[in-house]
Amino acid sequence: MRLGAVSPSTPLKKDPSDQLHGWRTLGEEAGRALAEMRALGARDPFVLADTHQLTAELGFYMPGRPRVVELAGDGRVNQYNLWPAPTPGRDALLVIESEDLGKPVLPSLFGRMKELRRVEHRRGRRVVKTY
């Protein structure tokens, strides 16, 4: 038997293992943002994310493991579709990838939106995603 190391002949444009990193940091930052909202008098804020994976990762990695609401499903039924919707009028911490900020549906859902912070997920010197 022979063993050898191999590497792709062309560099990968996107490393699939990037999805495995950065969730703890994002959860901690989201937890701090939620605490700041509460300290500033937000009305019973809840956490909202726009993808299934982001919803699940925040629910696991945020301090206290709050219930995170999925903004819009991708067509597959999952546990987030079964949970009751938040009461209208409550404040929300919306966590999305920065490239999703231009989604036309977002302004129609909220009376006012304010960016609290951006969180960069880095691997080495490379920025993988920005939330």
N, C-alpha and C positions, 0 to 999 in steps of 0.2 A: 504494500500500500504506500502511496505517495501523498504527502500533504504539501500544500504550497499556498502562499498568500497571493491573492489576485486583487486587482483594482480595475475600475471601469476604464475603458480606453478613452472615453470622453467624460469630463466632469459632470456630476449630477447638477441639474439646475435647482432642484429642490430635494433636500435630504429628508426622506420619510421619517427618520427618527426625531426630527425637530418637533413633531407632535407630542413626543413623550416628555418634553422638558418645559419648564417655566410656569406650570400650573400653580405650584405652591406660592410663588412670588405674586402672581396675578391674584390669587385668592386673598393673600395678606393685604395687598394694596386695595382690593375691593372692600375688604373688611374695614380698613382705615377710612375709606371714603364714606362708607355707610355710617360709621361712628361719627364722622364729621357732620354728615347730614342731620343726624339725630341731635347733635350738640347745637346745631344752628336752627333747630325747631322744625325740622321736616315732619310732616304729618304721617306717622306710622309707615315709614318707607319700606318698600319691598324691593327685591332684587329681580331684575329682568335681563335676559340674555336673548340673542337672536338666532342661535344655532343650538341643536341638540347637544353637541359635544361641549360647547361653552357653558350651557346650562348645567350639565352634569358635573363638569370639572369645578365650577364655582360652588355648587352645592356641596361638594366634597372638601374643597380646600379653603373655603372661607371660614374664619373663626366662628364657632358656634353652629356651623353647618346649617345655615338658614334655608328655608324653602326658596328655591329660585324658580321663577316663572319663565317658560319658553315663549318668546314673542310670537313666533309663527313656526309651525311645524313644516317639515319638508315633504309632507304627504303620508308619512308612515305614522300609525297610531302608536303612542307610547304613554308612559305613566304621566307625563306632563299634560297630555290632553285630558286626562281623567280628573286632575285636581281642579278644585273650584277657582274661578278667576278672582283676582284681587278686587276689592271694593273700589268702584270709581271714585276719583277725587284724591286718592292717596298719592303721595310722592313716590318716585321710583328711582333706584339706581340702575341705569341702563348700561350694561357692559357689552360692547360690540367691538369688532375689529375696526380700526380706523378707516379702512377702505369702504366700510358699510355705512359711514356717516351720511352719504349722499342718497340713501334709500328714500324714495319719495313718500313712503308710508309713515316714516318717523314723525315729521312735524304734525301730521294729522291726528296722531295719537295723544299728543301732549299739548297743554296750553303754553308751556314754556320749556325750553331745553337749555341747559348750561353745561359746558364741559368743565368737569372738576379737575381732571388730570389725564395724562397719557401715560401708559405703562408700556415700555419696550421689553419684549422678550428677546434676549440676546444669547447667542452661543459664540463665545469668544468675542471677536470684534464685529461679528455679523449680526445685524438686526433681522430676526426671523419674522416677527409679527409685532404690530403696535395695536394696543387696545385703548 
